Amino acid sequence: TLSLYTGLLAVFIAIVLISCEKEITVDLPVVEPKIVVEGFIYQEQPPILMLTWSQGYFDPTNLETLQNMFVHDAEVSITVDQVSYPLEEICTADLSEEELELASIALGIPVESLQALDLCVYTSIELLGVNGKVYYLDVQHSGHHVTGATKLPEIVTLDTLFFDIVSS
């Protein structure tokens, strides 16, 4: 009978715990959108920067909201060795078929996706990455000001490479 009582107690506890539900509403504060910078620069490659607006955690995400997230007409520059390079905004809707193919390779995004979403980036063909150099970013748009810096590290060459064959 002890196992019967233990079994009934376990079923009662399970029913009580499972049947307890309470809807919780989380009120997140509305915050001012901020500029989000995602970019990269590699050796002997031009910089690629994508500027978007931040959005709320529970805000809906669809093709239209994604399209509206891009920051257009910003003043973007990268300075290296005291020389400032302005970056130009380029959108996939403005590219030829040949340029779309090159953009697809550079960004790792299929051409069809680039055509469906008018992806916009900032770049400069006058600036190519050089190892050992420090790059300073400056972004200004509608009262927002974002700065950043990065350094392309020197290439570390291998001086020794070896392996062992382990037999079992």
Disulfide bonds with the S-S distance in Angstrom:
Cys91-Cys120 2.10
